[in-house]
């Protein structure tokens, strides 16, 4: 009876693992799609394509913001973002009849090609992969923790798999899939082969996932990794009239001027994320990428005082702390944006392998569970026949 009981608990443990497998498979699949979500958007939405048949020079992001503001005079622009060269820039704004809207602006022609007032495919896939669309409350999401805990599952699967698969390095020089020895053997060979060739990928995904988990804990604990940009000092604002109905004058430094100031600081600066000043004590925030390929597109940053033109704060890789460095290299490693489209293709292919490994692993577990159940039933039947 003890033997039967142990088998029962083993099977029950396996069935309790089923929800974990489902989450892991969903995370792998959505992450694989998220890697090429920009390219899928380009393929499926002509309005998202930044076509440039006349070889026009690229307009700056402040110019694109001005185009949106002229088209929608009552709009309040909050953010401007750029992606790959073949995708349009996104200018995010609010208006009297648009609580949240994204203008797809061609950075070459200056044409507003679409106004999107819903969630984009890119944001949907990143959200589904990142936190399973669980809501964010009190600066954390349960889904975000669930997804990042899969890093332990992945790392554990890697370590135990290497311990089980003796002399795994032979799969690099002598790969084999035995198609003629039954379904069980084919699944096992495919699982092992994909696992060995994905060792580097599993390590990268595991450690970046663990960093995201640490980052979530820090967020939940209200620990600030990046310092908030300072506000403009009251003394630097022009004197306000006694008539409170009069507004402050327009700031002498424009967003375009701020971009020029930023490029004086970083000559190779390419803006990717710009936030105009929201109020009179706010600064222009300009973020972008430079010559460090392992850092994300926000690794360089400058905040510019719109009243004096002074640089209030600077962000650059050489001056980052360890936590700041990790936060800026995790995404390029996790999503494969290091080398552009070519590394994204590599990440996508290995994402497919990882997803298939989760499926073949579950199929093998399911097969073993079914065989164990049948064996238990046969043994019980034999015992009953002997007793009779």
C-alpha positions, 0 to 999 in steps of 0.5 A: 500500500505504501508503494501505491500511496507514494505513486498517488502522491507523485501523480497528484504533485504532477497534476498540481504542476499543470498550472505552472506549466501553463503559465510557463508556456504562455510566458515563453510564447508571448515573449517570443511574439513580443520580440518581433511585435514591432515587425509584426506591426509593420507587416499588418498595419500600413499606417505604422510604416515609415516609408521614405520614397524621396529619401527625405532627411529625418525630422527631429522629435520636437518637430513632430510634436509641433506637427501634432500640436498644429493639427490638434491646437487644444492637445496636450502632448505628454510623450514622443517616442521613436522605434526602428527606422522603418516604424513611425514615431509615436506622439502621445497626447490628450485632447478634449475629445481624446482622453488618450491618443497616439499619433503615428507620425512619419518622421521623414514626411511629417505626415500623421498617418493614424490616430490610435486611441486604444492599446497597440499590439506592441503594448498588448504583447509586452503587457501580456508577457510582462504581467499577464494583464493583471492590474497594477495596484499600490505599485505592484502587480501579482502577474508581474511576480508570477511571470518573474518567478518563472525564472526559477522554473527555467533555471531549475529546469536548466540545472536539473536537465544538465545533471540528468543528461550526461555528456550533453555536449555531444549534442553539439557535435553529434545531434540526433533525433531517432524518428523510427523508435517511437513517439516517446523517443522522438519527443525525448530526443527533440527535448534534449537537443533543443535544451542543449542548443538553448543553454545560453538562451536559458541562462540569459532569460533566467538571469534577466528574469531574476533581475526583473523580480528583484526590480519588482521587489524594489519598486514595491518597497518604494526604492528609487533606482533612478533619481527623479529629475529636479524641479526648476527653482522658484528663483529662476522663474520670471516674476509673477504679476499681482494679477493672478489672471495673467499667465507666466510668459512662454519659456525662452528655451524651446524643446528644439533648443533643448535637443540642441543642448543635449547634442552638445553634451552627447554628440552621438545622441539619438533621441528615442523618448522625449517628455515636454515640460508639464508645468512651469517648474518642470524640465524638458526630459530627453532620453536616447541611445548612444554608442553602447550597444548593450544598453537600452534606448534610454541609457542617455538622458538630459533634463534641460531647464526651459527658463535658463537652458541649464542642464539640470541632470545627466544620465549616461552609462559611465556614471551609472550605479550597478542597479542602474546598469542592470536596469538598462541592459536587461531589456536588450538582453531579454528581447534581443534588441542588441543588434537590431533585426538580426539579433531579434530573429535569433531571439525569436527562433530560440524563443520558439525552441523554448516554447516547444521545449515546454510543450514536449516536456509536458507531453513526456510528463503526461505520457509517463503519468498516463503509463503510471496510471495504467500500470497502477490500474493493471496491478490493482486488477491483478491483485483483485483477481488473485484474491478472488 
